Each structure stands twice: as C-alpha cells, then as structure tokens.
Amino acid sequence: MRFDTLLMPSQVSASDKEFLIYRGDLECNIAPGNKQHKLKYHLQKALSESCQYVATFGGPHSNHIAAFVARCQVLEVMPLIVVRGETWAELTPTLRAAVAAGAILFPSSRQDYRLGLASEIKQTVDGYYSNVYWVPEGGAGSLGVLGCLDWARVISQDQQAEGAHFCVASGTGVTAAGFAASDIDSLSVFSALKGVSNLTEDIQLSCQQAGLQVTAKLSTFDECLHGGFGRMSKELLVFLKTLYRLNPGIELDPVYTSKMVYQVYQMEKKGLWPHKRTLFVHTGGLQGWLGMKKDQQPYGDPVRFSC
Ligand SMILES: *Cc1c(COP(=O)(O)O)cnc(C)c1O
C-alpha cells in the first residue's frame, strides 16, 4: 500500500496541516484506479454464469472502457462495448487500445445510448451474441458499490490512514458510496459534474440498494470552478504544474482527482479547510490525458499514460 505526502502550494511555509495521497494509480499495472474495483463483482458474476461475452457502455475516452478491456483480457472473456456517439472520424487512443485488445465496438446515438440497458443497441448486440453479461456504464450498481467497499476497507485499515479525513472524487457517486459505508470517520466527496445538488442523496441511495448504510460523516461539493465535466481551466493547469514541481512523481488525472485537490487547496488557502490530516484517494484515470488537447497537458507528452 503506497501513501505519499502531498505538499500543497500553500504549505511552502510552515503549516499545521498534513495532506496524504493514497496511490490508487499505482496499485497494479493493469487498469489501476477505482474502475477495477467497481468491476470486480460484476466480472465475477459474469464468470460464475459462464458468460463468454461481457458487454458494457462507455464514452470514447472513458477510464471505464480502459479498465473493462484490461480486466476482460486477464479473465479471457470477449469484451463488447457500446460507445457513445455515432460518427467517428478516427478512434480515440482509448478505443484504439480496446480494439487492439480484442474488443468489439458498437457505435450508438447519444439518444439511444442514454437508455442504457433499455436501448435498441443493447437488443441488437443481444441478437448477435448469446449469453452476454451486461455491466452497467462505469461498473455502477450494487456490485460496483460492494467492490468499492472492499477497496475502502483495505485502505482505511492501513495504519497510515489512521485519523485521516478522506477525500474522494465522484461521477456517479458509486465509489464514494463504498467509502461512505466503510469504517472511516469522515469523508468529503468532490463531484466532477457542475450543478449537482443531490449527491448526498445519491450516495445514500447507492448504499441502501447495496444493503449498506452511510456511516461516515459526509460532506459533498460540486464542480463549480472550471466550467463542468471534462473541462480544463487555465487556473487548474497552472495549479497542476506547480503541484507537480512540489511533488515530483505524483500525477493526477484531468477529470476527477485534479479538481478535487484543487478545490481543497482553494478552501485551505482561505482558511476554510478544518481537517488536520487529509487523505486524498487517487482513483487513477491518467489515461484520460490522452483525450486532452496538446496545450492542456501539465505533464508533457501523455503517451506514457497509454493503456
Ligand atoms: C470514474 C472515475 C471516478 C468516479 O467514480 P464514480 O464511482 O462514478 O463516482 C473518479 N475518478 C476516476 C479517475 C474515475 O475514472
């Protein structure tokens, strides 16, 4: 288990605050980060049902697809992927890697894609292949929560996490639900989406559906600083470069962990961050840099983040 100290730009002078980061990005070399934990029980179920094909949904740059394909390869099942968006002039790096690993891709209109397991494209795929196990987008659902609960327990039981206030980034809140139901005392969740007001309720509902309860003291924040999901701001780019200079070797992903750390930094600077010992959970996702423009790269050429 690797925990690093994360030095914040505001801490170059003496500070009574301690920031740590759990390096989920270094857990293994096949699809590190939260997605493999969300997938764990889904893929176990697919194997126990002897499904030869495992299908899922994802965006063209998604960390979920990258992890899904990598895990399918290890388990020797054939990945089928419904990709959001119908016209592709060129495959993204994420999709190219998926095809190279043997995945079969199905384009879908955004409208139909939104219907998920009720979509037409799902029916079409089921028409081509028999005995397909479907994993919801992002590895969501109760099985996703339970995988993240296991993950949260392993991290929180490590001595280095003792007494820490946990911070985790969220999209659907499934990962956060696993942490909220684990034995940690307090948790802040930072949404990568703008304007979410019901994140706390969503996390509670995800826990309930998995037969769990939120036991941690929970605070939630939305993405109010950079223009919304997947958007990079100049301020964030400058911050990431500075953070990397202070912490060589610690790189954050563009969509989730970077915005979480930035938001905590902003609060800390204003004296609004009360926690003495903070533990950020690095949920991986570095391959996401491959989907960002050339002038939005704080860590240079992102080619090393390829899957
Ligand atoms: C998907 C993802 C998240 C969000 O996970 P949810 O369970 O949807 O909240 C956070 N960080 C990274 C790097 C991700 O890829």
The ligand as an SDF file (V2000), in Angstrom:
LIG
                    3D

 15 15  0  0  0  0  0  0  0  0999 V2000
  -14.9630    7.0320  -12.8810 C   0  0  0  0  0  0  0  0  0  0  0  0
  -13.9690    7.7750  -12.0410 C   0  0  0  0  0  0  0  0  0  0  0  0
  -14.3370    8.4030  -10.8430 C   0  0  0  0  0  0  0  0  0  0  0  0
  -15.7760    8.4590  -10.3770 C   0  0  0  0  0  0  0  0  0  0  0  0
  -16.3000    7.2450   -9.9740 O   0  0  0  0  0  0  0  0  0  0  0  0
  -17.8540    7.1170   -9.5960 P   0  0  0  0  0  0  0  0  0  0  0  0
  -17.9480    5.7950   -8.9600 O   0  0  0  0  0  0  0  0  0  0  0  0
  -18.6300    7.1970  -10.8700 O   0  0  0  0  0  0  0  0  0  0  0  0
  -18.2130    8.2370   -8.6980 O   0  0  0  0  0  0  0  0  0  0  0  0
  -13.3600    9.0250  -10.0930 C   0  0  0  0  0  0  0  0  0  0  0  0
  -12.0710    9.0530  -10.5060 N   0  0  0  0  0  0  0  0  0  0  0  0
  -11.6740    8.4740  -11.6550 C   0  0  0  0  0  0  0  0  0  0  0  0
  -10.2490    8.5880  -12.0470 C   0  0  0  0  0  0  0  0  0  0  0  0
  -12.6150    7.8100  -12.4470 C   0  0  0  0  0  0  0  0  0  0  0  0
  -12.2070    7.2520  -13.5940 O   0  0  0  0  0  0  0  0  0  0  0  0
  1  2  1  0
  2  3  1  0
  2 14  2  0
  3  4  1  0
  3 10  2  0
  4  5  1  0
  5  6  1  0
  6  7  2  0
  6  8  1  0
  6  9  1  0
 10 11  1  0
 11 12  2  0
 12 13  1  0
 12 14  1  0
 14 15  1  0
M  END
$$$$
